């Protein structure tokens, strides 16, 4: 059991919920950083930062909508500097693999907090079941502004376990973990595997960026966020991330979870039931 007191920013999101659960299992004290939390936390309201950091020993940094978005790096680095002044001992940063903006942000944050553990992630498998790709799966067509490239999708349960260890154990300070699945899976193959697991017919289609943005906005995504996401996907889904990395195994001492296992598990849990 641990005596850490952890601030989980983005604590109500896909990774934050998982990290919070695992930290509680380890006996850590948890403060969920969100605009609805107590004390309230908002990346864009610096007056909320000090109350959120009071008494905290470890911090999980998860910036929404993405670390690679303009201005994110400067904001998170300023927060890391504030955390260091509060005596925070451990910090883990959720980052994106192959994203030039995210890598600049990593460097900025590490300048303020040299012991930072960076969790540089491939595209999340759970994007298909818990995020912006679930609706398209239910409609039967996953349409993205990218060719049918191979991607070693990472399971968020693996990411959360790495984060929980980095926030409560020695030996992770200063580490860069590139977190991926054990092998790359093309989007068309991912769609097929999800179809098998869900009992649906699901296909992949490459579409122009403007069509993707229009579809995302129609589904309720803010236009600025949709355009930022289209730009990000156009950057990283060019095959640059096709080679799997060993970050999960280095951090956890076990193989990463495969996309086929994720799809079977999500399907059995009813992730794609209407």
C-alpha positions as CSV (number, residue, x, y, z in Angstrom):
1,X,0.0,0.0,0.0
2,X,1.1,3.6,-0.7
3,X,0.8,6.8,1.2
4,X,0.9,9.0,-1.9
5,X,-1.7,11.7,-2.4
6,X,-2.3,12.0,-6.1
7,X,-3.9,14.7,-8.2
8,X,-5.4,13.1,-11.3
9,X,-6.0,15.8,-13.9
10,X,-8.6,14.8,-16.5
11,X,-9.8,12.5,-13.7
12,X,-13.3,12.0,-15.2
13,X,-11.9,11.1,-18.7
14,X,-11.1,7.7,-20.3
15,X,-7.6,7.4,-18.8
16,X,-8.3,9.4,-15.6
17,X,-11.1,7.1,-14.5
18,X,-8.8,4.0,-14.9
19,X,-5.8,5.6,-13.2
20,X,-8.0,6.7,-10.3
21,X,-9.4,3.2,-9.8
22,X,-5.9,1.6,-9.8
23,X,-4.5,4.2,-7.5
24,X,-7.3,3.6,-5.0
25,X,-6.6,-0.1,-5.1
26,X,-3.0,0.8,-4.2
27,X,-4.3,2.8,-1.2
28,X,-3.4,6.2,-2.5
29,X,-5.3,9.3,-1.6
30,X,-7.0,10.7,-4.7
31,X,-8.0,14.2,-5.7
32,X,-9.8,14.2,-9.1
33,X,-8.9,17.3,-11.0
34,X,-11.9,18.5,-12.9
35,X,-14.1,21.6,-13.3
36,X,-16.8,19.9,-11.3
37,X,-14.4,18.6,-8.6
38,X,-13.7,20.0,-5.1
39,X,-11.5,21.9,-5.1
40,X,-12.3,22.8,-8.7
41,X,-9.5,22.4,-11.3
42,X,-9.4,24.0,-14.7
43,X,-6.4,24.1,-17.0
44,X,-7.5,27.5,-18.2
45,X,-8.1,29.1,-14.8
46,X,-4.7,29.4,-13.0
47,X,-6.5,30.5,-9.8
48,X,-7.7,26.9,-9.4
49,X,-4.2,25.4,-9.5
50,X,-2.8,26.1,-6.1
51,X,-5.9,24.7,-4.2
52,X,-5.8,21.6,-6.3
53,X,-2.1,21.0,-5.5
54,X,-2.3,21.6,-1.8
55,X,-1.0,18.5,0.0
56,X,-0.4,16.6,-3.2
57,X,2.7,14.3,-3.7
58,X,2.1,13.0,-7.2
59,X,0.4,14.3,-10.3
60,X,-1.0,12.7,-13.4
61,X,-1.0,15.2,-16.2
62,X,-3.7,14.7,-18.8
63,X,-4.5,17.7,-21.0
64,X,-7.8,17.9,-22.9
65,X,-8.4,17.8,-25.8
66,X,-4.8,16.8,-26.7
67,X,-1.3,17.7,-25.6
68,X,-0.4,18.5,-29.2
69,X,-3.0,21.3,-29.6
70,X,-1.6,24.9,-29.8
71,X,-0.8,26.4,-26.4
72,X,-1.1,23.1,-24.5
73,X,2.6,22.7,-23.8
74,X,3.0,26.1,-22.3
75,X,0.0,25.6,-20.1
76,X,1.1,22.2,-18.8
77,X,4.7,23.3,-18.3
78,X,3.5,26.3,-16.2
79,X,1.4,23.9,-14.1
80,X,4.4,21.5,-13.7
81,X,6.4,24.4,-12.4
82,X,3.7,25.3,-9.9
83,X,3.5,21.6,-8.8
84,X,7.3,21.5,-8.2
85,X,7.0,24.6,-5.9
86,X,4.3,22.7,-4.0
87,X,6.8,19.8,-3.3
88,X,5.3,17.3,-5.7
89,X,7.7,14.3,-6.0
90,X,6.3,12.2,-8.8
91,X,4.7,13.2,-12.1
92,X,3.5,11.3,-15.2
93,X,2.5,13.0,-18.4
94,X,0.1,11.5,-21.0
95,X,1.5,12.2,-24.4
96,X,1.0,11.2,-28.1
97,X,3.3,9.1,-30.2
98,X,4.5,10.7,-33.4
99,X,3.1,14.1,-32.5
100,X,5.6,17.0,-33.0
101,X,3.5,19.3,-30.8
102,X,3.3,16.7,-28.0
103,X,7.1,16.2,-28.1
104,X,7.7,19.9,-27.8
105,X,5.3,19.9,-24.8
106,X,7.1,17.0,-23.2
107,X,10.4,18.9,-23.4
108,X,8.8,22.0,-21.9
109,X,7.3,20.1,-19.0
110,X,10.5,18.2,-18.3
111,X,12.4,21.5,-18.1
112,X,10.2,22.4,-15.1
113,X,10.1,18.9,-13.6
114,X,13.1,16.8,-14.6
115,X,11.8,13.7,-12.9
116,X,8.8,13.5,-15.3
117,X,7.7,10.1,-16.5
118,X,6.4,10.5,-20.1
119,X,3.7,8.0,-21.3
120,X,3.9,8.5,-25.1
121,X,0.9,6.6,-26.4
122,X,-0.2,5.1,-29.7
123,X,-3.8,5.6,-30.8
124,X,-6.1,4.3,-28.1
125,X,-7.9,1.1,-28.8
126,X,-10.8,2.4,-26.7
127,X,-11.4,5.3,-29.2
128,X,-13.5,2.7,-31.0
129,X,-15.7,1.9,-27.9
130,X,-15.6,5.0,-25.6
131,X,-14.7,8.0,-27.8
132,X,-15.2,9.6,-31.2
133,X,-15.1,6.3,-33.2
134,X,-17.9,4.5,-31.3
135,X,-20.7,6.3,-33.2
136,X,-19.1,5.4,-36.6
137,X,-18.7,1.8,-35.5
138,X,-22.4,1.7,-34.6
139,X,-23.2,3.2,-38.0
140,X,-21.0,0.6,-39.7
141,X,-18.4,2.8,-41.3
142,X,-15.2,4.1,-39.6
143,X,-14.3,7.1,-41.7
144,X,-11.0,9.0,-41.1
145,X,-8.8,11.5,-43.1
146,X,-6.1,8.9,-43.4
147,X,-5.1,5.9,-45.6
148,X,-5.5,2.4,-44.3
149,X,-2.3,2.4,-42.3
150,X,-1.1,0.0,-39.7
151,X,-1.3,1.3,-36.1
152,X,-0.2,-0.6,-32.9
153,X,-3.3,0.6,-30.9
154,X,-2.6,0.7,-27.2
155,X,-5.1,-0.6,-24.6
156,X,-5.9,2.1,-22.0
157,X,-5.9,-0.4,-19.2
158,X,-2.2,-0.9,-20.0
159,X,-1.6,2.9,-20.0
160,X,-3.4,3.3,-16.7
161,X,-1.3,0.6,-15.1
162,X,1.9,2.2,-16.2
163,X,0.7,5.5,-14.9
164,X,-0.4,4.1,-11.5
165,X,3.1,2.5,-11.1
166,X,4.9,5.7,-12.1
167,X,2.9,7.7,-9.6
168,X,3.4,5.4,-6.6
169,X,6.7,3.5,-7.2
170,X,10.4,4.4,-7.5
171,X,12.3,3.7,-10.6
172,X,10.2,5.6,-13.2
173,X,11.5,9.1,-12.7
174,X,12.8,10.6,-16.0
175,X,11.6,7.6,-18.1
176,X,10.1,7.8,-21.5
177,X,7.7,4.9,-22.1
178,X,6.4,4.5,-25.7
179,X,3.2,2.6,-25.1
180,X,1.7,0.5,-27.9
181,X,0.1,-2.8,-28.5
182,X,2.2,-5.8,-29.4
183,X,1.7,-5.5,-33.2
184,X,0.3,-3.0,-35.7
185,X,-3.2,-3.5,-37.1
186,X,-4.5,-1.7,-40.2
187,X,-7.7,0.2,-39.7
188,X,-9.6,-2.1,-42.1
189,X,-8.5,-5.1,-40.0
190,X,-9.4,-3.3,-36.8
191,X,-12.9,-2.7,-38.2
192,X,-13.2,-6.3,-39.1
193,X,-12.1,-7.5,-35.7
194,X,-14.6,-5.1,-34.1
195,X,-17.3,-6.4,-36.4
196,X,-16.6,-10.0,-35.3
197,X,-16.6,-9.0,-31.7
198,X,-19.8,-7.0,-31.9
199,X,-21.8,-9.0,-34.4
200,X,-21.9,-6.0,-36.8
201,X,-20.6,-5.3,-40.2
202,X,-18.0,-2.6,-39.8
203,X,-15.8,-1.2,-42.6
204,X,-13.1,1.4,-42.9
205,X,-13.2,4.3,-45.3
206,X,-10.7,7.1,-46.0
207,X,-12.4,10.5,-46.4
208,X,-11.3,14.1,-47.0
209,X,-10.5,16.1,-43.9
210,X,-13.4,18.4,-44.5
211,X,-15.9,15.5,-44.6
212,X,-14.4,14.1,-41.3
213,X,-14.8,17.5,-39.6
214,X,-18.4,17.9,-40.9
215,X,-19.3,14.4,-39.6
216,X,-17.7,15.1,-36.2
217,X,-19.5,18.4,-35.8
218,X,-22.8,16.8,-36.7
219,X,-22.1,14.2,-34.0
220,X,-21.7,17.0,-31.4
221,X,-17.9,17.8,-31.4
222,X,-17.0,21.5,-31.3
223,X,-15.8,22.6,-34.7
224,X,-12.4,23.9,-33.3
225,X,-11.8,20.5,-31.6
226,X,-12.9,18.6,-34.7
227,X,-10.5,20.5,-37.0
228,X,-7.7,20.1,-34.5
229,X,-8.4,16.3,-34.4
230,X,-8.4,16.2,-38.2
231,X,-5.1,17.9,-38.4
232,X,-3.6,15.6,-35.7
233,X,-4.9,12.4,-37.4
234,X,-3.5,13.7,-40.7
235,X,-0.1,14.1,-39.1
236,X,0.2,10.9,-37.2
237,X,-1.7,8.4,-39.4
238,X,0.9,8.2,-42.2
239,X,2.6,5.0,-41.2
240,X,5.2,6.7,-38.9
241,X,4.0,4.8,-35.9
242,X,3.6,1.4,-37.4
243,X,6.5,-0.2,-35.5
244,X,5.4,-1.3,-32.0
245,X,7.4,-0.2,-29.0
246,X,8.3,-2.0,-25.8
247,X,7.2,0.6,-23.2
248,X,4.4,-1.5,-21.7
249,X,6.7,-4.5,-21.2
250,X,9.5,-2.3,-19.8
251,X,7.2,-0.7,-17.3
252,X,5.1,-3.6,-16.3
253,X,7.2,-6.7,-17.0
254,X,4.5,-8.3,-19.2
255,X,3.4,-8.1,-22.8
256,X,1.1,-5.4,-24.0
257,X,-2.6,-6.2,-24.7
258,X,-3.4,-7.0,-28.3
259,X,-6.1,-5.3,-30.3
260,X,-7.9,-8.6,-30.8
261,X,-8.1,-9.2,-27.1
262,X,-9.4,-5.7,-26.5
263,X,-12.1,-6.1,-29.2
264,X,-13.2,-9.4,-27.7
265,X,-13.4,-8.0,-24.2
266,X,-15.2,-4.8,-25.3
267,X,-17.7,-6.8,-27.3
268,X,-18.4,-9.2,-24.4
269,X,-19.0,-6.1,-22.2
270,X,-21.6,-4.7,-24.6
271,X,-19.5,-1.7,-25.7
272,X,-21.2,-1.6,-29.1
273,X,-24.7,-2.5,-27.9
274,X,-27.2,0.3,-28.7
